[in-house]
Protein backbone atom coordinates (compact mmCIF):
# COMPACT_ATOMS: atom_id res chain seq x y z
CA UNK A 1 0.00 0.00 0.00
CA UNK A 2 1.36 3.40 -0.98
CA UNK A 3 1.34 6.30 1.48
CA UNK A 4 1.32 8.84 -1.33
CA UNK A 5 0.61 8.66 -5.07
CA UNK A 6 2.02 11.02 -7.68
CA UNK A 7 0.12 11.47 -10.94
CA UNK A 8 1.72 13.25 -13.90
CA UNK A 9 -0.63 14.08 -16.77
CA UNK A 10 1.06 14.76 -20.11
CA UNK A 11 -0.10 18.11 -21.46
CA UNK A 12 1.85 17.92 -24.72
CA UNK A 13 -0.14 18.85 -27.82
CA UNK A 14 -1.07 15.30 -28.85
CA UNK A 15 -2.06 14.19 -25.35
CA UNK A 16 -3.95 17.42 -24.72
CA UNK A 17 -5.98 17.00 -27.92
CA UNK A 18 -6.57 13.30 -27.24
CA UNK A 19 -8.07 13.82 -23.79
CA UNK A 20 -5.63 14.96 -21.14
CA UNK A 21 -7.37 18.36 -21.11
CA UNK A 22 -10.42 16.66 -19.57
CA UNK A 23 -8.25 15.14 -16.82
CA UNK A 24 -6.66 18.46 -15.84
CA UNK A 25 -9.25 19.12 -13.09
CA UNK A 26 -9.18 15.61 -11.69
CA UNK A 27 -7.65 16.72 -8.38
CA UNK A 28 -10.91 18.45 -7.46
CA UNK A 29 -12.88 15.29 -8.25
CA UNK A 30 -10.84 12.92 -6.08
CA UNK A 31 -12.63 11.27 -3.17
CA UNK A 32 -12.09 13.32 0.02
CA UNK A 33 -10.12 10.53 1.71
CA UNK A 34 -7.55 10.57 -1.14
CA UNK A 35 -6.96 14.31 -1.43
CA UNK A 36 -4.13 14.43 1.12
CA UNK A 37 -2.51 11.32 -0.36
CA UNK A 38 -2.49 12.14 -4.09
CA UNK A 39 -0.57 14.83 -5.98
CA UNK A 40 -1.66 15.53 -9.55
CA UNK A 41 0.47 17.67 -11.85
CA UNK A 42 0.63 18.44 -15.54
CA UNK A 43 3.84 17.74 -17.46
CA UNK A 44 4.89 19.50 -20.62
CA UNK A 45 5.49 16.22 -22.49
CA UNK A 46 6.45 12.71 -21.40
CA UNK A 47 7.85 11.83 -24.85
CA UNK A 48 5.89 8.57 -24.79
CA UNK A 49 4.03 9.39 -28.02
CA UNK A 50 7.34 9.11 -29.89
CA UNK A 51 7.32 5.44 -28.94
CA UNK A 52 3.57 4.96 -29.37
CA UNK A 53 3.93 1.41 -30.63
CA UNK A 54 5.59 0.47 -27.36
CA UNK A 55 3.33 2.39 -24.96
CA UNK A 56 -0.03 2.56 -26.74
CA UNK A 57 -1.67 5.80 -27.77
CA UNK A 58 -2.15 9.23 -26.25
CA UNK A 59 -3.04 10.58 -23.80
CA UNK A 60 -0.33 9.37 -21.44
CA UNK A 61 -0.32 9.58 -17.65
CA UNK A 62 2.26 8.36 -15.13
CA UNK A 63 1.01 7.06 -11.80
CA UNK A 64 3.91 6.56 -9.38
CA UNK A 65 6.17 6.23 -12.41
CA UNK A 66 4.06 3.64 -14.26
CA UNK A 67 2.98 4.83 -17.70
CA UNK A 68 -0.67 4.46 -18.71
CA UNK A 69 -1.43 4.78 -22.42
CA UNK A 70 -4.86 5.70 -23.80
CA UNK A 71 -5.46 7.11 -20.33
CA UNK A 72 -8.79 8.39 -19.14
CA UNK A 73 -10.00 9.44 -15.73
CA UNK A 74 -11.40 5.97 -14.99
CA UNK A 75 -8.08 4.21 -15.70
CA UNK A 76 -6.14 6.74 -13.65
CA UNK A 77 -8.52 6.51 -10.69
CA UNK A 78 -8.33 2.70 -10.83
CA UNK A 79 -4.50 2.85 -10.75
CA UNK A 80 -4.62 5.24 -7.79
CA UNK A 81 -7.11 3.00 -5.97
CA UNK A 82 -4.91 -0.06 -6.55
CA UNK A 83 -1.94 1.73 -4.98
CA UNK A 84 -3.77 3.28 -2.02
CA UNK A 85 -5.87 0.27 -1.12
CA UNK A 86 -3.46 -2.57 -1.89
C-alpha positions in Angstrom: 0.0 0.0 0.0 1.4 3.4 -1.0 1.3 6.3 1.5 1.3 8.8 -1.3 0.6 8.7 -5.1 2.0 11.0 -7.7 0.1 11.5 -10.9 1.7 13.3 -13.9 -0.6 14.1 -16.8 1.1 14.8 -20.1 -0.1 18.1 -21.5 1.8 17.9 -24.7 -0.1 18.9 -27.8 -1.1 15.3 -28.9 -2.1 14.2 -25.4 -4.0 17.4 -24.7 -6.0 17.0 -27.9 -6.6 13.3 -27.2 -8.1 13.8 -23.8 -5.6 15.0 -21.1 -7.4 18.4 -21.1 -10.4 16.7 -19.6 -8.2 15.1 -16.8 -6.7 18.5 -15.8 -9.2 19.1 -13.1 -9.2 15.6 -11.7 -7.7 16.7 -8.4 -10.9 18.4 -7.5 -12.9 15.3 -8.2 -10.8 12.9 -6.1 -12.6 11.3 -3.2 -12.1 13.3 0.0 -10.1 10.5 1.7 -7.6 10.6 -1.1 -7.0 14.3 -1.4 -4.1 14.4 1.1 -2.5 11.3 -0.4 -2.5 12.1 -4.1 -0.6 14.8 -6.0 -1.7 15.5 -9.6 0.5 17.7 -11.9 0.6 18.4 -15.5 3.8 17.7 -17.5 4.9 19.5 -20.6 5.5 16.2 -22.5 6.5 12.7 -21.4 7.8 11.8 -24.8 5.9 8.6 -24.8 4.0 9.4 -28.0 7.3 9.1 -29.9 7.3 5.4 -28.9 3.6 5.0 -29.4 3.9 1.4 -30.6 5.6 0.5 -27.4 3.3 2.4 -25.0 0.0 2.6 -26.7 -1.7 5.8 -27.8 -2.1 9.2 -26.3 -3.0 10.6 -23.8 -0.3 9.4 -21.4 -0.3 9.6 -17.6 2.3 8.4 -15.1 1.0 7.1 -11.8 3.9 6.6 -9.4 6.2 6.2 -12.4 4.1 3.6 -14.3 3.0 4.8 -17.7 -0.7 4.5 -18.7 -1.4 4.8 -22.4 -4.9 5.7 -23.8 -5.5 7.1 -20.3 -8.8 8.4 -19.1 -10.0 9.4 -15.7 -11.4 6.0 -15.0 -8.1 4.2 -15.7 -6.1 6.7 -13.7 -8.5 6.5 -10.7 -8.3 2.7 -10.8 -4.5 2.8 -10.8 -4.6 5.2 -7.8 -7.1 3.0 -6.0 -4.9 -0.1 -6.5 -1.9 1.7 -5.0 -3.8 3.3 -2.0 -5.9 0.3 -1.1 -3.5 -2.6 -1.9 
